[in-house]
Amino acid sequence: MHLRNNAITAMLFLAMVVPSLADQLDSLISGTLAKNPQVQAARHQVAGQRSQFWQAISLEPPQIGIEYMQSPTGSFPDPTQDQMERDFFIQQMVMFPAKYPLMGRMAKFSAEMAEQEYQSSRRKVIRDIK
């Protein structure tokens, strides 16, 4: 009977101590994850990869310019003086239309890969703590 009371007392003690240790471990893990430079770098990498999706499916920026042809070299720095030809141009580079969705998928897969690397670095830090 005495042995049974000691066992019950030990179990009650452990039932009270173990949750507080689990809370301490959880707070230690969350604090370490918030301050770990590798985890922070991986989180920023994920954000950067996600933001590149719209860049991947967008058109190239347009180009605007002026070309002076057959201008006398003595007219510089004012190329408008005594010139023979001046061309204004605006151009937009457009890829084959099927490339845009493929580039979007590639950016999406890169973001997913960065997300998996982030989760891996988190799990590694948690494993090291435990």
NUSE-816852 format. One record per residue: x, y, z of N, C-alpha, C in turn; residue in one letter; residue number from 1. Coordinates in nm, 3 decimals, padded with zeros to 5 digits. Each point is the difference from the previous one (the first is absolute). Layout:
<pati <X, Y, Z>, <X, Y, Z>, <X, Y, Z>, a, NUM> ...
This chain:
<pati <00.082, -00.118, 00.000>, <-00.082, 00.118, 00.000>, <00.087, 00.126, 00.000>, m, 1> <pati <00.106, -00.002, 00.079>, <00.090, 00.113, 00.009>, <00.070, 00.026, -00.133>, h, 2> <pati <00.039, -00.108, -00.069>, <00.064, 00.010, -00.131>, <-00.096, 00.058, -00.102>, l, 3> <pati <-00.125, -00.037, 00.011>, <-00.103, 00.050, -00.092>, <-00.020, 00.149, 00.019>, r, 4> <pati <-00.003, 00.049, 00.120>, <-00.015, 00.144, 00.028>, <00.119, 00.078, -00.053>, n, 5> <pati <00.120, -00.057, 00.013>, <00.119, 00.068, -00.053>, <-00.006, 00.009, -00.153>, n, 6> <pati <-00.048, -00.106, -00.064>, <-00.011, 00.000, -00.146>, <-00.103, 00.103, -00.045>, a, 7> <pati <-00.112, 00.009, 00.069>, <-00.104, 00.099, -00.035>, <00.053, 00.140, 00.021>, i, 8> <pati <00.072, 00.022, 00.108>, <00.057, 00.131, 00.028>, <00.103, 00.038, -00.108>, t, 9> <pati <00.080, -00.095, -00.042>, <00.099, 00.027, -00.104>, <-00.068, 00.033, -00.133>, a, 10> <pati <-00.107, -00.072, -00.032>, <-00.072, 00.029, -00.124>, <-00.066, 00.137, 00.004>, m, 11> <pati <-00.057, 00.038, 00.112>, <-00.060, 00.132, 00.013>, <00.107, 00.109, -00.012>, l, 12> <pati <00.115, -00.023, 00.060>, <00.109, 00.096, -00.010>, <00.045, 00.016, -00.144>, f, 13> <pati <00.018, -00.113, -00.070>, <00.040, 00.005, -00.140>, <-00.107, 00.067, -00.086>, l, 14> <pati <-00.125, -00.024, 00.031>, <-00.108, 00.062, -00.077>, <00.001, 00.151, 00.016>, a, 15> <pati <00.047, 00.049, 00.115>, <00.007, 00.145, 00.019>, <00.128, 00.058, -00.060>, m, 16> <pati <00.110, -00.073, 00.002>, <00.129, 00.050, -00.045>, <00.013, -00.006, -00.152>, v, 17> <pati <-00.044, -00.106, -00.062>, <00.020, -00.021, -00.143>, <-00.066, 00.109, -00.085>, v, 18> <pati <-00.126, 00.043, 00.028>, <-00.054, 00.109, -00.081>, <00.080, 00.129, 00.010>, p, 19> <pati <00.053, 00.031, 00.117>, <00.080, 00.122, 00.012>, <00.131, -00.013, -00.078>, s, 20> <pati <00.058, -00.120, -00.002>, <00.121, -00.021, -00.080>, <-00.031, 00.010, -00.149>, l, 21> <pati <-00.116, -00.052, -00.040>, <-00.040, 00.010, -00.141>, <-00.021, 00.146, -00.039>, a, 22> <pati <-00.059, 00.078, 00.090>, <-00.020, 00.143, -00.028>, <00.135, 00.072, -00.012>, d, 23> <pati <00.093, -00.036, 00.088>, <00.132, 00.061, -00.007>, <00.071, -00.038, -00.129>, q, 24> <pati <-00.014, -00.124, -00.041>, <00.061, -00.045, -00.125>, <-00.061, 00.072, -00.119>, l, 25> <pati <-00.133, 00.015, 00.000>, <-00.066, 00.072, -00.110>, <00.044, 00.146, -00.006>, d, 26> <pati <00.012, 00.065, 00.114>, <00.044, 00.139, 00.000>, <00.147, 00.010, -00.043>, s, 27> <pati <00.083, -00.096, 00.038>, <00.140, -00.002, -00.043>, <00.009, -00.019, -00.151>, l, 28> <pati <-00.081, -00.091, -00.053>, <00.001, -00.025, -00.145>, <-00.046, 00.123, -00.076>, i, 29> <pati <-00.110, 00.061, 00.043>, <-00.051, 00.118, -00.073>, <00.097, 00.117, 00.007>, s, 30> <pati <00.065, 00.019, 00.116>, <00.099, 00.106, 00.011>, <00.121, -00.024, -00.087>, g, 31> <pati <00.045, -00.124, -00.006>, <00.116, -00.033, -00.082>, <-00.030, 00.014, -00.148>, t, 32> <pati <-00.119, -00.043, -00.042>, <-00.038, 00.013, -00.140>, <-00.011, 00.146, -00.042>, l, 33> <pati <-00.043, 00.084, 00.092>, <-00.014, 00.143, -00.032>, <00.136, 00.068, -00.014>, a, 34> <pati <00.102, -00.052, 00.069>, <00.131, 00.067, 00.001>, <00.106, -00.069, -00.085>, k, 35> <pati <-00.027, -00.120, -00.048>, <00.101, -00.074, -00.074>, <00.023, 00.063, -00.137>, n, 36> <pati <00.124, 00.035, -00.034>, <00.027, 00.067, -00.128>, <-00.026, -00.089, -00.122>, p, 37> <pati <00.023, -00.130, 00.012>, <-00.026, -00.088, -00.115>, <-00.149, -00.008, -00.030>, q, 38> <pati <-00.081, -00.007, 00.104>, <-00.146, -00.006, -00.020>, <-00.050, 00.133, -00.055>, v, 39> <pati <00.052, 00.110, 00.051>, <-00.040, 00.132, -00.052>, <00.039, 00.015, -00.147>, q, 40> <pati <00.121, -00.044, -00.035>, <00.043, 00.010, -00.139>, <-00.087, -00.086, -00.091>, a, 41> <pati <-00.036, -00.119, 00.046>, <-00.086, -00.087, -00.080>, <-00.139, 00.061, -00.016>, a, 42> <pati <-00.050, 00.067, 00.105>, <-00.132, 00.065, -00.008>, <00.003, 00.115, -00.101>, r, 43> <pati <00.108, 00.077, 00.001>, <00.013, 00.109, -00.097>, <00.017, -00.053, -00.142>, h, 44> <pati <00.067, -00.114, -00.012>, <00.016, -00.062, -00.132>, <-00.137, -00.041, -00.055>, q, 45> <pati <-00.086, -00.053, 00.085>, <-00.135, -00.038, -00.043>, <-00.077, 00.122, -00.047>, v, 46> <pati <00.008, 00.108, 00.076>, <-00.071, 00.122, -00.039>, <00.053, 00.053, -00.133>, a, 47> <pati <00.130, -00.006, -00.020>, <00.059, 00.046, -00.125>, <-00.042, -00.085, -00.119>, g, 48> <pati <-00.004, -00.131, 00.020>, <-00.040, -00.089, -00.109>, <-00.147, 00.018, -00.035>, q, 49> <pati <-00.083, 00.024, 00.102>, <-00.143, 00.021, -00.028>, <-00.023, 00.130, -00.077>, r, 50> <pati <00.080, 00.100, 00.027>, <-00.020, 00.128, -00.069>, <00.049, -00.005, -00.144>, s, 51> <pati <00.080, -00.098, -00.035>, <00.051, -00.009, -00.137>, <-00.100, -00.061, -00.098>, q, 52> <pati <-00.113, -00.049, 00.049>, <-00.099, -00.059, -00.089>, <-00.050, 00.102, -00.102>, f, 53> <pati <-00.041, 00.117, 00.049>, <-00.055, 00.102, -00.092>, <00.107, 00.054, -00.094>, w, 54> <pati <00.121, 00.006, 00.046>, <00.110, 00.043, -00.086>, <00.023, -00.100, -00.112>, q, 55> <pati <-00.018, -00.128, 00.030>, <00.027, -00.105, -00.100>, <-00.105, 00.000, -00.111>, a, 56> <pati <-00.125, 00.037, 00.031>, <-00.105, -00.007, -00.102>, <-00.027, 00.135, -00.065>, i, 57> <pati <00.077, 00.101, 00.035>, <-00.021, 00.134, -00.055>, <00.082, 00.021, -00.126>, s, 58> <pati <-00.042, 00.098, -00.078>, <00.076, 00.039, -00.119>, <00.127, 00.072, 00.041>, l, 59> <pati <00.096, -00.001, -00.088>, <00.121, 00.078, 00.022>, <-00.037, 00.149, -00.003>, e, 60> <pati <00.077, 00.086, 00.063>, <-00.031, 00.143, -00.005>, <00.020, 00.054, -00.142>, p, 61> <pati <-00.083, 00.094, -00.040>, <00.017, 00.058, -00.134>, <00.125, 00.086, -00.007>, p, 62> <pati <00.049, 00.018, -00.121>, <00.119, 00.082, -00.022>, <-00.038, 00.118, -00.087>, q, 63> <pati <00.044, 00.116, 00.041>, <-00.025, 00.125, -00.073>, <00.134, 00.066, -00.024>, i, 64> <pati <00.021, 00.054, -00.121>, <00.128, 00.064, -00.025>, <00.003, 00.084, -00.124>, g, 65> <pati <00.114, 00.064, -00.021>, <00.027, 00.083, -00.118>, <00.134, -00.046, -00.056>, i, 66> <pati <00.005, -00.017, -00.130>, <00.125, -00.035, -00.066>, <00.039, 00.113, -00.094>, e, 67> <pati <00.125, 00.038, 00.007>, <00.053, 00.099, -00.092>, <00.092, -00.072, -00.096>, y, 68> <pati <-00.026, 00.012, -00.128>, <00.081, -00.068, -00.099>, <00.069, 00.102, -00.089>, m, 69> <pati <00.123, -00.029, -00.033>, <00.081, 00.083, -00.087>, <00.010, 00.144, 00.051>, q, 70> <pati <00.015, 00.013, 00.130>, <00.019, 00.133, 00.058>, <00.148, 00.034, -00.009>, s, 71> <pati <00.031, 00.120, -00.033>, <00.141, 00.040, -00.001>, <00.056, -00.002, 00.142>, p, 72> <pati <00.120, -00.048, 00.014>, <00.058, -00.010, 00.134>, <00.030, 00.136, 00.059>, t, 73> <pati <00.011, 00.100, -00.081>, <00.027, 00.134, 00.052>, <-00.123, 00.064, 00.062>, g, 74> <pati <-00.119, -00.061, -00.017>, <-00.121, 00.061, 00.055>, <-00.025, -00.038, 00.145>, s, 75> <pati <00.080, -00.092, 00.055>, <-00.021, -00.038, 00.139>, <00.058, 00.106, 00.090>, f, 76> <pati <-00.055, 00.034, 00.112>, <-00.101, -00.066, 00.080>, <-00.144, 00.031, -00.042>, p, 77> <pati <-00.023, 00.081, -00.102>, <-00.137, 00.030, -00.044>, <-00.025, -00.076, -00.130>, d, 78> <pati <-00.053, -00.125, 00.009>, <-00.015, -00.081, -00.120>, <-00.113, 00.047, -00.091>, p, 79> <pati <-00.080, 00.095, 00.041>, <-00.109, 00.048, -00.086>, <00.050, 00.097, -00.105>, t, 80> <pati <00.120, 00.049, 00.015>, <00.057, 00.095, -00.094>, <00.061, -00.074, -00.118>, q, 81> <pati <-00.037, 00.034, -00.119>, <00.056, -00.054, -00.125>, <-00.013, -00.152, -00.011>, d, 82> <pati <-00.107, -00.058, 00.046>, <-00.014, -00.144, -00.011>, <-00.065, -00.036, -00.133>, q, 83> <pati <00.015, -00.125, -00.035>, <-00.057, -00.045, -00.126>, <-00.127, -00.082, 00.025>, m, 84> <pati <-00.003, -00.078, 00.108>, <-00.117, -00.084, 00.024>, <-00.019, -00.020, 00.150>, e, 85> <pati <-00.126, 00.007, 00.045>, <-00.034, -00.024, 00.140>, <-00.120, -00.094, 00.000>, r, 86> <pati <00.012, -00.113, 00.070>, <-00.108, -00.099, 00.008>, <-00.046, -00.012, 00.145>, d, 87> <pati <-00.131, 00.002, 00.017>, <-00.061, -00.026, 00.130>, <-00.055, -00.141, -00.003>, f, 88> <pati <00.013, -00.072, 00.110>, <-00.054, -00.136, 00.000>, <-00.057, -00.036, 00.136>, f, 89> <pati <-00.100, -00.087, -00.006>, <-00.061, -00.064, 00.116>, <-00.011, -00.148, -00.036>, i, 90> <pati <00.051, -00.087, 00.086>, <-00.009, -00.143, -00.030>, <-00.035, -00.078, 00.125>, q, 91> <pati <-00.068, -00.110, -00.023>, <-00.042, -00.089, 00.109>, <00.036, -00.143, -00.040>, q, 92> <pati <00.080, -00.065, 00.081>, <00.036, -00.139, -00.026>, <-00.111, -00.090, 00.052>, m, 93> <pati <-00.049, -00.089, -00.084>, <-00.107, -00.093, 00.037>, <00.048, -00.140, -00.035>, v, 94> <pati <00.000, -00.088, 00.100>, <00.039, -00.138, -00.025>, <-00.117, -00.077, -00.058>, m, 95> <pati <00.029, -00.120, -00.042>, <-00.106, -00.089, -00.048>, <-00.100, -00.017, 00.113>, f, 96> <pati <-00.131, 00.016, -00.025>, <-00.100, 00.002, 00.107>, <-00.003, -00.125, 00.089>, p, 97> <pati <00.040, -00.114, -00.050>, <-00.003, -00.122, 00.082>, <00.108, 00.000, 00.108>, a, 98> <pati <00.099, 00.088, -00.011>, <00.108, 00.003, 00.098>, <-00.044, 00.062, 00.133>, k, 99> <pati <-00.095, 00.093, -00.003>, <-00.039, 00.070, 00.122>, <-00.059, -00.094, 00.106>, y, 100> <pati <-00.097, -00.088, -00.036>, <-00.048, -00.092, 00.104>, <00.108, -00.095, 00.050>, p, 101> <pati <00.089, -00.042, -00.087>, <00.107, -00.090, 00.043>, <00.096, 00.071, 00.095>, l, 102> <pati <00.029, 00.124, -00.028>, <00.087, 00.076, 00.090>, <-00.069, 00.023, 00.135>, m, 103> <pati <-00.132, 00.018, -00.002>, <-00.075, 00.013, 00.125>, <00.004, -00.128, 00.081>, g, 104> <pati <-00.013, -00.114, -00.067>, <00.009, -00.128, 00.071>, <00.139, -00.020, 00.060>, r, 105> <pati <00.102, 00.038, -00.077>, <00.136, -00.014, 00.049>, <00.022, 00.088, 00.125>, m, 106> <pati <-00.053, 00.122, -00.002>, <00.012, 00.088, 00.117>, <-00.077, -00.057, 00.119>, a, 107> <pati <-00.116, -00.059, -00.028>, <-00.079, -00.060, 00.107>, <00.074, -00.118, 00.062>, k, 108> <pati <00.061, -00.085, -00.083>, <00.077, -00.113, 00.052>, <00.122, 00.046, 00.078>, f, 109> <pati <00.061, 00.109, -00.042>, <00.114, 00.055, 00.075>, <-00.044, 00.048, 00.137>, s, 110> <pati <-00.118, 00.061, 00.006>, <-00.053, 00.046, 00.128>, <-00.033, -00.119, 00.090>, a, 111> <pati <-00.055, -00.105, -00.057>, <-00.030, -00.120, 00.080>, <00.129, -00.065, 00.050>, e, 112> <pati <00.102, 00.000, -00.082>, <00.128, -00.056, 00.041>, <00.060, 00.081, 00.115>, m, 113> <pati <-00.009, 00.132, -00.009>, <00.050, 00.085, 00.108>, <-00.081, -00.022, 00.128>, a, 114> <pati <-00.131, -00.022, -00.014>, <-00.085, -00.029, 00.116>, <00.043, -00.130, 00.066>, e, 115> <pati <00.032, -00.101, -00.078>, <00.045, -00.128, 00.057>, <00.136, 00.014, 00.068>, q, 116> <pati <00.087, 00.082, -00.055>, <00.129, 00.025, 00.065>, <-00.019, 00.073, 00.133>, e, 117> <pati <-00.097, 00.091, 00.003>, <-00.032, 00.071, 00.124>, <-00.051, -00.099, 00.105>, y, 118> <pati <-00.093, -00.087, -00.040>, <-00.052, -00.098, 00.095>, <00.111, -00.094, 00.047>, q, 119> <pati <00.091, -00.036, -00.089>, <00.111, -00.086, 00.037>, <00.091, 00.068, 00.103>, s, 120> <pati <00.028, 00.127, -00.020>, <00.086, 00.071, 00.096>, <-00.070, 00.014, 00.135>, s, 121> <pati <-00.133, 00.020, -00.002>, <-00.075, 00.006, 00.126>, <00.008, -00.133, 00.074>, r, 122> <pati <-00.022, -00.109, -00.073>, <00.003, -00.134, 00.063>, <00.139, -00.032, 00.053>, r, 123> <pati <00.103, 00.044, -00.070>, <00.136, -00.027, 00.046>, <00.027, 00.074, 00.130>, k, 124> <pati <-00.044, 00.125, 00.012>, <00.020, 00.076, 00.123>, <-00.078, -00.065, 00.115>, v, 125> <pati <-00.124, -00.041, -00.028>, <-00.081, -00.064, 00.105>, <00.065, -00.131, 00.043>, i, 126> <pati <00.051, -00.077, -00.096>, <00.068, -00.125, 00.034>, <00.122, 00.026, 00.087>, r, 127> <pati <00.076, 00.103, -00.031>, <00.119, 00.031, 00.078>, <-00.035, 00.043, 00.143>, d, 128> <pati <-00.114, 00.068, 00.014>, <-00.041, 00.043, 00.134>, <-00.042, -00.120, 00.085>, i, 129> <pati <-00.078, -00.090, -00.062>, <-00.050, -00.115, 00.076>, <00.113, -00.097, 00.025>, k, 130> 
